[in-house]
Amino acid sequence: MPVNQDVIITCALTGAGDTVGRSPHVPVTPEQIAASAVEAAGAGAAVVHIHVREPETGTPSRDPRLYREVVERIRETGTDVVINLTAGMGGDLVIDPEAPLRQLPGTDLVSGLDRLPHVEELLPDICTLDCGSLNFGDGSNLYVSTPDMLRTGAKRIQELGVRPELEIFDTGQLWFAKQLLAEGLLDDPTVFQLCMGIPWGAPADPGVLQSMVNMLPRGAQWASFALGRMQMPWVAQSILLGGHVRVGLEDNLYLDKGVKATNGQLVERAVRITESLGSRVATPDEARKTLGLRPRT
């Protein structure tokens, strides 16, 4: 079994889910998100994955000013960590099941290019590219990312010199990501995030993860995560299959049953699991080299 000996830990700090109010540790303001990033980096995360939220309400946001403040606050501390900004916001479509052409509150659907202004301005090390559409949970919520949107977005990210992290929620999305590579819209090394257990995408099943790993293009770097109580078992599962890992409050609020976690505590737990498997935790500079990123300036 190809156990990964040098593991990059990503911490997904806050996400866009309805978690504010469910835990006092979910960061909301730019100051809180940046502080949580510094905490995660100090605990061993080489990469921080960043969403932003409206400071007054905690609702998800695409405001470039909020991203700028978070990134500036992190960099002002001198913390050495790889910056990974989401570019997945702007794909939410909520429809009326009785009148499907009518959009309901919660819809935030924009073009592929309109999901990238903060990436164009801030030029992070990494930004995400969600590689397909999905029935996102129960009800009538859809995440929309069409082939045309993806081609446009991938081309622009490539022009900017930012490394896309290819977010894969099901096998068909992995198939299409490989098509983007074949069309020259992705550069090596490709970087994949295999997202498991999100209803109704790929289930958090080790056999499904193995199948997806088998589909990856030669030379790809990859990580995987699963939601909720499967987060820490998935750290081990990913390492054992040769991958990197992701933890954080975007995907799971608990350290143990009934015990609310901080991002730093989740990273510390991932570090212990990694080292207990005989692997070592990669530094940010090592992560940059592995993922083909620009050196730190």
C-alpha positions in Angstrom: 0.0 0.0 0.0 1.5 3.4 -1.1 1.6 5.2 2.3 2.4 8.8 1.9 5.6 9.6 3.8 5.5 13.4 3.5 2.0 14.7 4.2 0.7 18.2 3.4 -2.0 19.2 5.9 -4.6 21.7 4.7 -6.9 23.4 7.2 -10.3 24.6 5.8 -11.0 27.4 8.2 -14.7 28.4 7.9 -16.4 27.4 4.6 -19.8 28.6 3.5 -22.0 26.2 5.4 -24.6 27.1 8.0 -22.3 26.5 10.9 -22.2 30.0 12.5 -24.0 29.7 15.8 -23.5 26.0 15.9 -20.0 26.5 17.3 -18.4 29.5 19.0 -15.1 28.6 17.2 -16.3 29.1 13.6 -14.4 32.3 12.5 -16.6 34.9 10.8 -14.8 38.3 10.6 -11.6 38.8 8.6 -9.7 39.3 11.9 -11.1 36.0 13.3 -10.4 34.1 10.0 -6.8 35.4 9.8 -6.2 34.5 13.5 -7.6 31.0 12.9 -5.2 30.6 9.9 -2.3 31.6 12.1 -3.4 29.2 14.8 -3.7 26.3 12.2 -0.3 27.1 10.7 1.2 27.0 14.2 -0.3 23.6 14.8 1.2 22.2 11.6 -1.0 23.1 8.6 1.1 23.9 5.6 -2.0 25.2 3.7 -5.0 27.2 4.8 -8.1 27.1 2.7 -10.1 30.4 3.0 -13.7 31.4 2.5 -15.0 34.7 3.8 -18.3 35.7 5.5 -20.2 38.9 5.9 -19.0 40.1 9.3 -22.4 41.2 10.6 -24.4 38.1 9.6 -22.0 35.3 9.1 -23.5 34.5 5.7 -21.1 33.5 2.9 -19.6 36.2 0.8 -17.7 36.8 -2.5 -16.5 40.3 -1.5 -12.9 40.8 -2.6 -12.4 43.4 0.1 -12.9 40.7 2.8 -10.5 38.3 1.1 -7.9 41.1 0.9 -8.2 41.9 4.6 -7.8 38.2 5.6 -4.8 37.7 3.4 -3.2 41.0 4.5 -3.7 40.1 8.1 -2.1 36.7 7.7 0.9 38.1 5.9 1.3 40.9 8.4 2.0 38.3 11.1 4.9 36.9 9.1 3.3 33.4 9.3 4.7 31.1 6.6 1.6 29.3 5.2 0.4 28.5 1.7 -2.7 30.6 0.9 -5.6 28.7 -0.8 -8.6 30.9 -1.7 -11.9 29.4 -2.7 -13.2 30.3 -6.1 -16.3 28.1 -5.7 -18.6 30.8 -4.5 -21.1 32.0 -7.1 -22.4 28.6 -8.1 -25.5 28.2 -5.9 -28.9 27.8 -7.5 -32.0 27.2 -5.4 -35.1 26.5 -7.5 -38.8 26.3 -6.8 -39.6 22.6 -7.5 -43.1 23.6 -8.7 -41.7 26.3 -11.0 -38.1 25.3 -11.7 -37.3 28.4 -13.7 -37.9 30.6 -10.6 -34.9 31.1 -8.4 -35.4 31.2 -4.7 -33.5 33.0 -1.9 -30.1 31.5 -1.4 -29.3 31.6 -5.1 -25.9 33.2 -6.0 -25.2 32.2 -9.5 -22.6 34.0 -11.6 -20.3 33.2 -14.5 -17.0 31.4 -14.2 -15.0 34.7 -14.6 -17.2 36.5 -12.1 -16.1 33.9 -9.5 -12.5 35.1 -9.8 -12.1 38.8 -9.0 -10.4 38.2 -5.6 -8.0 35.7 -7.3 -7.1 38.2 -10.0 -6.4 40.8 -7.4 -4.6 38.8 -4.7 -2.8 36.1 -6.8 -2.9 33.4 -4.0 -0.7 30.4 -4.2 -3.8 28.2 -4.9 -7.4 28.7 -5.7 -10.1 26.1 -6.0 -11.9 25.0 -9.2 -15.1 23.0 -8.5 -15.1 20.6 -11.4 -18.8 20.0 -12.0 -22.4 20.5 -11.1 -24.1 18.7 -8.2 -27.3 18.1 -6.3 -26.1 19.8 -3.2 -27.8 18.3 -0.3 -31.6 17.6 0.1 -34.3 19.9 -1.2 -33.8 21.9 -4.4 -30.3 23.2 -4.0 -27.9 22.9 -6.9 -24.2 23.7 -7.3 -23.7 24.8 -11.0 -20.3 24.5 -12.7 -20.8 23.7 -16.4 -18.1 22.5 -18.8 -18.1 25.9 -20.5 -17.8 27.7 -17.1 -15.0 25.4 -16.1 -13.0 25.9 -19.4 -13.3 29.7 -19.0 -12.3 29.6 -15.4 -9.4 27.2 -15.9 -8.0 29.3 -18.7 -8.1 32.5 -16.6 -6.5 30.8 -13.6 -3.8 29.4 -15.9 -3.2 32.9 -17.3 -2.8 34.3 -13.8 -0.2 31.7 -12.8 -2.2 30.5 -9.9 -2.3 26.7 -9.2 -5.9 25.4 -9.3 -6.9 22.9 -6.7 -9.4 20.7 -8.5 -12.4 20.0 -6.2 -13.9 16.7 -7.1 -17.2 15.7 -5.7 -17.9 12.7 -7.9 -16.3 10.5 -10.5 -17.7 12.3 -13.5 -16.1 15.5 -12.3 -12.7 13.7 -12.1 -13.3 12.5 -15.7 -13.9 16.1 -16.8 -10.9 17.5 -14.9 -8.8 15.0 -16.9 -10.4 16.4 -20.1 -9.3 19.9 -19.0 -5.7 18.6 -18.7 -5.9 17.0 -22.1 -7.1 20.3 -23.6 -4.0 22.1 -22.1 -6.1 24.1 -19.7 -4.2 22.7 -16.6 -0.5 22.6 -16.0 1.5 19.9 -14.2 1.5 19.0 -11.5 -2.2 18.8 -11.2 -3.6 19.1 -7.7 -6.8 17.3 -6.7 -9.0 17.5 -3.7 -11.3 14.5 -3.4 -14.3 15.6 -1.5 -16.2 12.7 0.1 -19.5 12.4 1.9 -21.1 15.6 0.6 -24.8 14.8 -0.2 -25.2 13.8 -3.0 -21.7 13.4 -4.4 -19.2 10.6 -3.7 -19.9 8.8 -0.5 -17.3 8.5 2.2 -16.5 4.9 1.3 -12.9 3.7 1.1 -13.6 1.7 -2.0 -14.9 4.8 -3.8 -11.9 6.7 -2.7 -9.6 4.0 -4.1 -11.5 4.0 -7.4 -11.0 7.8 -7.7 -7.3 7.5 -6.8 -7.0 4.9 -9.6 -8.5 7.5 -12.0 -6.0 10.3 -11.3 -3.6 11.3 -14.0 0.0 10.3 -13.8 2.0 12.6 -11.5 -1.0 14.2 -9.8 -0.9 15.4 -6.3 -4.0 14.8 -4.3 -5.7 15.1 -0.9 -9.0 13.9 0.4 -11.4 14.7 3.2 -14.7 13.5 4.5 -17.4 15.3 6.6 -18.2 15.2 10.3 -17.2 12.2 12.3 -15.4 10.7 9.3 -12.9 13.6 9.2 -10.2 12.0 11.3 -10.6 8.5 10.0 -10.2 10.0 6.5 -6.9 11.5 7.5 -5.6 8.0 8.0 -7.4 6.7 4.9 -5.9 9.3 2.7 -2.4 8.8 3.9 -2.6 5.1 3.5 -3.6 5.5 -0.1 -0.7 7.9 -0.8 -2.5 11.2 -0.4 -2.4 14.4 1.6 -5.1 15.5 4.0 -7.6 18.2 4.9 -9.2 19.0 8.2 -10.9 22.1 9.6 -14.2 23.6 10.8 -15.5 23.9 7.2 -16.0 20.1 7.3 -16.4 19.2 11.0 -17.1 21.1 14.2 -16.1 18.4 16.8 -12.8 17.2 18.3 -14.6 14.3 20.1 -18.2 13.5 20.7 -19.8 16.6 22.3 -16.5 18.5 22.3 -16.4 21.5 20.0 -13.1 21.9 18.2 -10.9 24.8 17.1 -9.1 24.7 13.8 -5.8 24.4 15.7 -7.0 21.4 17.7 -8.2 19.6 14.5 -4.8 20.2 12.9 -3.0 18.9 16.0 -5.1 15.8 15.9 -4.2 15.3 12.2 -0.5 15.8 13.0 -0.8 13.0 15.6 -2.5 10.6 13.2 0.1 11.4 10.5 3.0 10.7 12.8 1.4 7.6 14.3 1.4 6.1 10.8 5.1 6.7 10.5 4.8 9.7 8.2 6.0 13.2 8.6 4.2 16.6 8.3 5.4 18.7 5.4 6.4 22.3 5.9 4.9 25.1 3.8 8.1 25.3 1.7 8.0 21.6 1.2 4.4 21.9 0.2 5.2 24.6 -2.3 7.8 22.4 -3.9 5.6 19.3 -4.0 2.6 21.3 -5.5 4.7 23.2 -8.0 4.0 26.6 -6.4 6.0 29.8 -6.6 8.6 30.1 -3.9 7.7 32.3 -1.0 8.4 36.0 -1.6 
